[in-house]
Amino acid sequence: MTQSNSFLGFVHRRRRGAELFLLILALAVGIGAYAAVGLGVDGEVPTNIIGYGGWLALLTITSHVVVRFFAPYADPVLLPVVAALNGLGLAAIYRLDLADGTSFAQKQLVWMSVGVALFIGTLVLLRDHRILQRFTYTCGLAAIVLLLMPMMPLIGVTKNGARIWINLGPVGMQPGEVAKVLLVIAFAGYLVVHRDALALAGRRILFVDLPRGRDLGPILAMWLLSLAILVFQRDLGSSLLFFGIFLTMLYVATERPGWLVVGGSLFAVGALLGWRAFSHVQVRVDAWLDPFDDFYGSGNQIGESLFGMAWGGMLGRGLGQGSPFRIPFAESDFIVGALGEELGLTGLMAVIVLYGLIVERGLRTALVCRDAFGKLVASGLAVVLALQVFVVIGGVTKLIPLTGLTTPFLSYGGSSLVANWVIIALLLRISDQARRPVPDLSADTEASSSSEDTQVVSLR
C-alpha cells in the first residue's frame, strides 16, 4: 500500500469506538462537576444525581447511537467535546441556582433535550448536505424575516437594552440564533455560484489586489444590514457576528486578501460611527476602558467578573467555593467569569482548548470536504463558533468591549443551545460525507471494457 493509500485508509476509519470512549470521559466531567457543586455548597452529593446523570447519559449515548448508524464516518471528536462543555455549563448554572434560588439548570436541561432531538432529526432527515444548496435564497429570506421579527409589535421584546427577543405565548426565543445558521447556508450557496466573479482583482495598492468596485455590492449590503441591527435592535454582538461570518466566508471562497482589507475598513468605519452616534455603544466602551469608574453602574458586571477571576487565581476556589453569584447575569452573559473564579485560569484555559478543538475539527472537515458548498458551510459554521467564543471571552476578560452574546453550550439560553446543537449536526453530516471512501469504479470499468471486448469478438 502506498503512502497516499495509507493516508486515505486512516481518514476512512469510522472511529465510533473512540467516540464512545471520549463520551464516557465527557459524562464523567459533566456528572462529576454536578456532584462537586453539591459537595462544595451543601457538603453532600445532590439528591437528584442519579436522575440527572441518567438523563444526561441517555441524551449523549442516544446521540452516539444515531451517529453510529446515520453518520458512521463522521468526526469522532466533535460530539464528546460538545457533551463535555454542555455538562460543565449545566453544573455551573446549577451552582448559581443554589445561590440565587432559581431553577435555570432544570430549564437548561430541557433545552438540551430539545437541542439533542433536533440534532438527531438533522442527521436522520438530512442524508446529504448538498441538498441545502437548493434552498440558498429561501434560507436567506428566512434569515432576514427572523432578524426582523424582534422589531414587530406584540411579539418583539426588549431585554437588557437590546431588542433581540420575541415571545410566542409562554416561550421566548432569540430568532438571531437560528438566523446565523440559515445565513451560513445562504452565504455558502451564493458564494459557490459567484465566487469566480468576486475573485477577480481590481486596483493594486501596497501589494494587495483590491476587489473591483462593481463587486462591492454584497459586502456593502451585509455592512448595512449589520449597522441596521446595531441601530434598531441595539445589539452590538449580533452585528459584529453576522458581518464577520460573511467577510470570513468571502475570503475563504475567493482567497483574496483584498476583501479582508475592504471588510476591515468597513468594520472600522461602522465601529466609529456606532461609538459616536449611539449612547448604548458609548456606555459599553466606557465600561470597557475603565469599569471601576462607575463600578456600581455600567461597570459593575465586568468589575465583579474581574474581581472574581482574580480571586480564583491559577487553580480556582473550587466548584461551589467561590462567589460567582455576585456577577450580574452570571448564568448567561458572564458564565465564563463564574467558571474562571471557581476553576481558575487553568480550568478556563481547558475550556478554551475545548472550543479550539471544535473549531479545528470544523476547519479540518472543510479541508477534506470534496464539494465547494460543503467546504464553505463547514468553514462558516466553524467561524460562527470561533467568533462567538472570541467576542464573549474577549468581553469578559476586558480584551474588547462587551457585546452581549452567549457562550456556546455553556451559557443559559434555549435558542443558543438548540441552534448550536444543529450546527454540530451539520458539521457531522459534512464530515461523514467527506470521510467516506470514494466508490471504487475500477472494477466496474474493467467489467465494462471486458464486456465490450466480448461483444466485439462475437461480432467478428
C-alpha positions as CSV (number, residue, x, y, z in Angstrom):
1,M,0.0,0.0,0.0
2,T,1.4,3.4,-1.0
3,Q,1.7,6.3,1.4
4,S,-1.3,8.1,-0.1
5,N,-3.5,5.0,0.2
6,S,-2.3,4.5,3.7
7,F,-3.4,8.1,4.5
8,L,-6.8,7.5,2.9
9,G,-7.2,4.4,4.9
10,F,-6.6,6.3,8.0
11,V,-9.2,9.0,7.0
12,H,-11.8,6.4,6.2
13,R,-11.7,4.7,9.6
14,R,-15.1,5.1,11.4
15,R,-13.7,5.7,14.9
16,R,-17.0,5.2,16.6
17,G,-15.3,3.3,19.4
18,A,-13.0,6.2,20.1
19,E,-16.1,8.5,20.2
20,L,-17.8,6.3,22.7
21,F,-14.7,6.3,25.0
22,L,-14.5,10.1,24.8
23,L,-18.2,10.4,25.5
24,I,-17.7,8.4,28.7
25,L,-15.0,10.9,29.8
26,A,-17.3,13.8,28.8
27,L,-20.1,12.3,31.0
28,A,-17.6,12.0,33.9
29,V,-16.8,15.7,33.5
30,G,-20.4,16.8,33.5
31,I,-21.7,14.5,36.2
32,G,-18.6,14.9,38.3
33,A,-18.9,18.7,38.2
34,Y,-22.5,18.5,39.2
35,A,-21.6,16.3,42.2
36,A,-18.7,18.7,43.1
37,V,-21.1,21.7,43.1
38,G,-23.3,19.9,45.6
39,L,-20.4,18.9,47.8
40,G,-18.9,22.4,47.7
41,V,-22.2,24.2,48.5
42,D,-24.1,21.8,50.8
43,G,-21.4,19.3,51.8
44,E,-23.2,16.4,50.1
45,V,-23.9,15.0,46.7
46,P,-27.2,16.3,45.2
47,T,-30.1,14.0,45.9
48,N,-31.1,14.0,42.2
49,I,-27.7,13.0,40.9
50,I,-28.9,9.6,39.7
51,G,-31.9,11.0,37.8
52,Y,-29.8,13.9,36.4
53,G,-26.8,11.7,35.5
54,G,-29.1,9.1,34.0
55,W,-30.9,11.6,31.7
56,L,-27.6,13.2,30.7
57,A,-26.1,9.8,29.8
58,L,-29.3,8.9,27.9
59,L,-29.1,12.0,25.8
60,T,-25.4,11.6,24.9
61,I,-25.5,7.8,24.3
62,T,-28.6,8.2,22.1
63,S,-26.7,10.8,20.1
64,H,-23.8,8.5,19.7
65,V,-26.0,5.6,18.5
66,V,-27.7,7.9,16.0
67,V,-24.3,9.0,14.7
68,R,-23.1,5.4,14.6
69,F,-26.0,4.4,12.3
70,F,-26.7,7.5,10.3
71,A,-23.2,9.2,10.0
72,P,-20.7,6.3,10.7
73,Y,-17.7,8.1,9.2
74,A,-18.4,11.4,11.0
75,D,-15.7,13.1,13.1
76,P,-15.3,11.3,16.4
77,V,-14.2,14.3,18.5
78,L,-17.0,16.8,18.0
79,L,-19.8,15.1,19.9
80,P,-17.7,14.3,23.0
81,V,-16.3,17.8,23.3
82,V,-19.8,19.3,23.0
83,A,-21.1,16.9,25.6
84,A,-18.4,17.9,28.0
85,L,-19.0,21.6,27.5
86,N,-22.8,21.2,27.9
87,G,-22.4,19.2,31.0
88,L,-19.9,21.7,32.5
89,G,-22.3,24.5,31.7
90,L,-25.2,22.7,33.4
91,A,-23.1,22.3,36.6
92,A,-22.1,26.0,36.6
93,I,-25.7,27.1,36.1
94,Y,-26.8,24.7,38.9
95,R,-24.2,26.3,41.2
96,L,-25.7,29.7,40.6
97,D,-29.2,28.3,41.2
98,L,-28.2,27.1,44.6
99,A,-27.0,30.6,45.5
100,D,-29.9,32.6,44.0
101,G,-32.8,30.2,44.5
102,T,-33.5,29.9,40.8
103,S,-34.1,26.9,38.5
104,F,-32.2,27.8,35.4
105,A,-30.3,24.4,35.3
106,Q,-33.5,22.4,35.1
107,K,-34.8,24.6,32.2
108,Q,-31.4,24.3,30.5
109,L,-31.6,20.5,30.7
110,V,-34.9,20.7,29.0
111,W,-33.5,22.9,26.3
112,M,-30.6,20.5,25.9
113,S,-33.1,17.7,25.3
114,V,-34.7,19.8,22.6
115,G,-31.3,20.5,21.1
116,V,-30.4,16.8,21.1
117,A,-33.7,16.0,19.5
118,L,-33.1,18.5,16.7
119,F,-29.5,17.1,16.4
120,I,-30.9,13.6,15.9
121,G,-33.6,14.9,13.5
122,T,-31.0,16.7,11.4
123,L,-28.8,13.6,11.0
124,V,-31.7,11.3,10.2
125,L,-33.5,13.6,7.8
126,L,-30.6,15.3,6.1
127,R,-28.7,12.5,4.4
128,D,-26.7,14.8,2.0
129,H,-25.7,18.3,2.9
130,R,-25.6,19.3,-0.7
131,I,-29.4,19.3,-0.8
132,L,-29.3,22.5,1.2
133,Q,-27.8,24.4,-1.7
134,R,-31.1,24.3,-3.4
135,F,-32.5,26.5,-0.6
136,T,-29.9,29.2,-0.8
137,Y,-32.3,32.1,-1.3
138,T,-35.0,30.5,0.8
139,C,-32.6,30.4,3.7
140,G,-31.5,34.0,3.1
141,L,-35.1,35.2,3.1
142,A,-36.0,33.2,6.2
143,A,-33.0,34.6,8.0
144,I,-34.0,38.2,7.2
145,V,-37.5,37.5,8.4
146,L,-36.2,36.1,11.6
147,L,-33.9,39.1,12.1
148,L,-36.9,41.5,11.6
149,M,-39.2,39.6,14.0
150,P,-38.0,41.3,17.2
151,M,-39.0,44.7,15.7
152,M,-42.6,43.6,15.2
153,P,-45.3,44.8,17.6
154,L,-46.8,42.4,20.1
155,I,-44.1,39.7,19.8
156,G,-41.0,41.8,19.9
157,V,-39.5,42.3,23.4
158,T,-36.7,44.5,24.7
159,K,-34.4,42.9,27.4
160,N,-31.4,44.4,29.0
161,G,-31.5,47.3,26.4
162,A,-31.4,45.0,23.3
163,R,-34.5,44.3,21.2
164,I,-33.5,40.8,20.1
165,W,-36.2,38.7,21.7
166,I,-39.7,37.6,20.7
167,N,-42.4,36.0,22.8
168,L,-44.6,33.3,21.3
169,G,-47.0,32.7,24.1
170,P,-45.1,31.4,27.1
171,V,-42.0,30.7,25.1
172,G,-39.3,33.4,24.5
173,M,-36.6,33.0,21.9
174,Q,-33.8,34.9,20.1
175,P,-34.5,34.5,16.3
176,G,-31.0,35.7,15.6
177,E,-29.6,32.4,16.9
178,V,-31.5,30.5,14.2
179,A,-30.8,33.2,11.6
180,K,-27.0,32.7,11.9
181,V,-27.3,29.0,10.8
182,L,-29.5,30.0,7.9
183,L,-27.2,32.8,6.9
184,V,-24.2,30.5,6.7
185,I,-26.2,28.2,4.3
186,A,-27.3,31.2,2.2
187,F,-23.8,32.8,2.1
188,A,-22.3,29.4,1.0
189,G,-24.9,28.9,-1.8
190,Y,-24.4,32.4,-3.1
191,L,-20.6,32.3,-3.0
192,V,-20.3,29.0,-4.7
193,V,-22.1,30.5,-7.7
194,H,-20.5,33.9,-7.7
195,R,-17.0,33.3,-6.3
196,D,-15.3,33.4,-9.8
197,A,-16.6,37.0,-10.4
198,L,-15.9,38.0,-6.8
199,A,-12.3,36.7,-7.0
200,L,-11.4,39.0,-9.9
201,A,-8.7,41.5,-8.9
202,G,-9.1,45.3,-9.3
203,R,-6.7,48.0,-8.4
204,R,-3.4,47.0,-6.7
205,I,-2.5,49.1,-3.7
206,L,0.5,48.3,-1.4
207,F,1.0,44.7,-2.7
208,V,-2.8,43.9,-2.2
209,D,-5.2,43.4,-5.1
210,L,-8.4,45.1,-4.1
211,P,-11.7,43.8,-5.5
212,R,-13.4,45.6,-8.3
213,G,-15.8,48.4,-7.5
214,R,-18.7,46.6,-9.3
215,D,-18.3,43.6,-6.9
216,L,-18.7,45.5,-3.7
217,G,-22.5,45.2,-3.6
218,P,-22.8,42.1,-1.4
219,I,-20.3,43.2,1.2
220,L,-21.9,46.7,1.3
221,A,-25.3,45.1,1.8
222,M,-24.1,43.0,4.7
223,W,-22.4,46.0,6.2
224,L,-25.7,48.0,6.0
225,L,-27.6,45.0,7.5
226,S,-25.1,44.9,10.4
227,L,-25.5,48.6,11.0
228,A,-29.3,48.2,10.9
229,I,-29.1,45.6,13.6
230,L,-26.9,47.8,15.7
231,V,-29.2,50.8,15.3
232,F,-32.6,49.3,15.6
233,Q,-32.0,46.3,17.8
234,R,-29.2,47.8,19.8
235,D,-27.3,44.5,19.6
236,L,-23.6,45.0,19.1
237,G,-22.8,41.3,19.3
238,S,-25.0,40.1,16.5
239,S,-24.0,43.0,14.3
240,L,-20.3,42.0,14.7
241,L,-21.1,38.3,14.3
242,F,-23.1,38.5,11.1
243,F,-20.6,40.8,9.3
244,G,-17.7,38.7,10.5
245,I,-19.2,35.5,9.2
246,F,-19.8,36.9,5.7
247,L,-16.4,38.5,5.5
248,T,-14.6,35.3,6.5
249,M,-16.6,33.1,4.1
250,L,-16.0,35.6,1.3
251,Y,-12.3,35.4,1.9
252,V,-12.4,31.6,2.1
253,A,-14.3,31.4,-1.2
254,T,-12.2,33.9,-3.2
255,E,-8.8,33.6,-1.4
256,R,-8.4,37.3,-2.0
257,P,-6.8,39.3,1.0
258,G,-8.2,42.4,-0.6
259,W,-11.7,41.5,0.7
260,L,-10.2,41.5,4.3
261,V,-8.8,45.0,3.7
262,V,-12.2,46.3,2.4
263,G,-14.1,44.5,5.1
264,G,-11.8,45.6,7.9
265,S,-12.1,49.2,6.7
266,L,-15.9,49.0,6.6
267,F,-15.9,47.5,10.1
268,A,-13.6,50.3,11.5
269,V,-15.9,52.9,9.9
270,G,-19.0,51.2,11.3
271,A,-17.5,50.9,14.8
272,L,-16.5,54.6,14.8
273,L,-20.0,55.6,13.6
274,G,-21.6,53.4,16.2
275,W,-19.5,54.8,19.0
276,R,-20.1,58.4,18.0
277,A,-23.8,58.1,17.3
278,F,-25.3,55.6,19.8
279,S,-25.3,56.1,23.6
280,H,-25.5,52.4,24.4
281,V,-22.3,51.7,22.4
282,Q,-20.6,54.6,24.3
283,V,-21.7,53.1,27.6
284,R,-20.1,49.8,26.7
285,V,-16.9,51.4,25.5
286,D,-16.6,53.5,28.7
287,A,-17.2,50.4,30.8
288,W,-14.5,48.6,28.8
289,L,-11.9,51.4,29.2
290,D,-12.5,51.9,32.9
291,P,-15.1,49.6,34.6
292,F,-14.1,50.9,38.1
293,D,-15.0,54.5,37.2
294,D,-18.7,53.6,37.5
295,F,-18.4,50.3,39.5
296,Y,-21.9,50.3,40.9
297,G,-23.4,51.3,37.5
298,S,-22.3,50.3,34.0
299,G,-19.0,48.8,35.1
300,N,-20.5,46.6,37.8
301,Q,-20.8,43.4,35.7
302,I,-17.3,43.4,34.3
303,G,-15.8,44.7,37.5
304,E,-17.3,41.9,39.6
305,S,-16.2,39.4,37.0
306,L,-12.6,40.7,37.1
307,F,-12.5,40.6,40.9
308,G,-13.9,37.0,40.8
309,M,-11.3,35.7,38.3
310,A,-8.5,37.5,40.2
311,W,-9.7,35.7,43.4
312,G,-9.8,32.4,41.6
313,G,-6.2,32.7,40.6
314,M,-4.4,29.9,38.8
315,L,-6.3,26.9,40.2
316,G,-9.6,28.5,41.3
317,R,-11.6,28.4,44.5
318,G,-13.2,25.0,43.7
319,L,-16.7,24.3,42.4
320,G,-19.2,25.7,44.9
321,Q,-16.5,27.5,46.9
322,G,-16.5,30.9,45.2
323,S,-19.0,33.8,45.0
324,P,-19.9,33.9,41.3
325,F,-23.4,34.9,42.2
326,R,-22.1,38.5,42.8
327,I,-21.8,38.9,39.0
328,P,-25.0,40.1,37.4
329,F,-26.4,37.7,34.8
330,A,-23.6,35.2,35.5
331,E,-25.7,32.3,34.2
332,S,-25.9,33.8,30.7
333,D,-23.6,36.7,29.7
334,F,-20.8,36.1,32.2
335,I,-20.7,32.3,32.8
336,V,-17.1,32.4,31.7
337,G,-16.3,34.8,34.6
338,A,-18.1,32.4,37.1
339,L,-16.1,29.4,35.8
340,G,-12.9,31.5,36.0
341,E,-13.5,32.2,39.7
342,E,-14.1,28.6,40.7
343,L,-11.9,26.7,38.2
344,G,-9.2,29.3,37.9
345,L,-7.0,30.2,34.9
346,T,-6.2,26.6,34.4
347,G,-9.8,25.5,34.1
348,L,-10.6,28.5,31.9
349,M,-7.7,27.6,29.6
350,A,-9.0,24.0,29.4
351,V,-12.5,25.3,28.3
352,I,-10.8,27.5,25.6
353,V,-8.9,24.4,24.4
354,L,-12.2,22.5,24.0
355,Y,-13.6,25.3,21.9
356,G,-10.4,25.3,19.9
357,L,-10.9,21.6,19.2
358,I,-14.4,22.3,17.9
359,V,-13.2,25.0,15.6
360,E,-10.2,22.9,14.5
361,R,-12.3,19.9,13.7
362,G,-14.8,22.1,11.8
363,L,-12.0,23.6,9.7
364,R,-10.5,20.2,9.1
365,T,-13.8,19.0,7.8
366,A,-13.9,21.9,5.4
367,L,-10.4,21.0,4.2
368,V,-11.2,17.3,3.4
369,C,-14.7,18.0,2.0
370,R,-14.9,17.2,-1.7
371,D,-17.5,19.8,-2.8
372,A,-17.2,23.6,-2.6
373,F,-20.6,24.1,-1.0
374,G,-19.7,21.8,1.9
375,K,-16.3,23.5,2.3
376,L,-18.0,26.9,2.7
377,V,-20.7,25.6,5.1
378,A,-18.2,23.8,7.3
379,S,-15.8,26.7,7.4
380,G,-18.7,29.2,8.0
381,L,-20.1,27.1,10.9
382,A,-16.7,26.8,12.5
383,V,-16.2,30.6,12.1
384,V,-19.6,31.2,13.8
385,L,-18.4,29.4,16.9
386,A,-14.9,30.9,16.8
387,L,-16.2,34.4,16.5
388,Q,-18.8,34.0,19.2
389,V,-16.3,32.5,21.7
390,F,-13.7,35.2,20.9
391,V,-16.2,38.0,21.3
392,V,-17.7,36.6,24.6
393,I,-14.4,35.7,26.3
394,G,-12.8,38.9,25.0
395,G,-15.5,40.9,26.6
396,V,-15.5,39.1,29.9
397,T,-11.7,39.4,30.2
398,K,-11.7,43.1,29.1
399,L,-9.9,42.5,25.9
400,I,-12.7,44.1,23.8
401,P,-16.0,45.9,24.8
402,L,-18.9,43.7,25.9
403,T,-21.3,42.6,23.2
404,G,-24.0,40.5,24.9
405,L,-23.6,37.2,23.1
406,T,-23.9,33.9,24.9
407,T,-21.1,31.4,25.3
408,P,-21.9,28.3,23.1
409,F,-23.0,25.3,25.1
410,L,-22.1,26.9,28.5
411,S,-24.5,29.8,28.9
412,Y,-28.1,29.6,29.9
413,G,-30.3,30.2,26.8
414,G,-32.5,27.8,24.9
415,S,-32.3,29.5,21.5
416,S,-28.5,29.5,21.5
417,L,-28.2,25.9,22.8
418,V,-30.6,24.5,20.3
419,A,-29.0,26.3,17.4
420,N,-25.5,25.2,18.4
421,W,-26.6,21.6,18.6
422,V,-27.9,21.9,15.0
423,I,-24.6,23.4,14.0
424,I,-22.8,20.3,15.3
425,A,-25.2,18.0,13.5
426,L,-24.4,19.8,10.2
427,L,-20.7,19.6,10.8
428,L,-21.0,15.8,11.5
429,R,-23.1,15.3,8.3
430,I,-20.5,17.1,6.2
431,S,-17.6,15.3,7.8
432,D,-19.3,11.9,7.3
433,Q,-19.7,12.7,3.6
434,A,-16.1,13.9,3.4
435,R,-14.5,10.9,5.2
436,R,-16.4,8.2,3.4
437,P,-14.4,6.1,1.0
438,V,-14.6,7.1,-2.6
439,P,-16.6,4.5,-4.5
440,D,-14.2,2.2,-6.4
441,L,-15.3,2.3,-10.0
442,S,-12.2,0.5,-11.4
443,A,-13.9,-2.9,-11.1
444,D,-17.0,-1.6,-13.0
445,T,-14.8,-0.1,-15.6
446,E,-12.8,-3.4,-16.1
447,A,-16.1,-5.3,-16.3
448,S,-17.5,-2.9,-18.9
449,S,-14.4,-3.0,-21.1
450,S,-14.4,-6.8,-20.8
451,S,-18.0,-6.9,-21.9
452,E,-17.2,-4.6,-24.9
453,D,-14.3,-6.8,-25.9
454,T,-16.6,-9.9,-25.7
455,Q,-19.2,-8.2,-27.9
456,V,-16.6,-7.2,-30.5
457,V,-15.3,-10.8,-30.7
458,S,-18.8,-12.1,-31.1
459,L,-19.4,-9.7,-33.9
460,R,-16.4,-11.0,-35.8
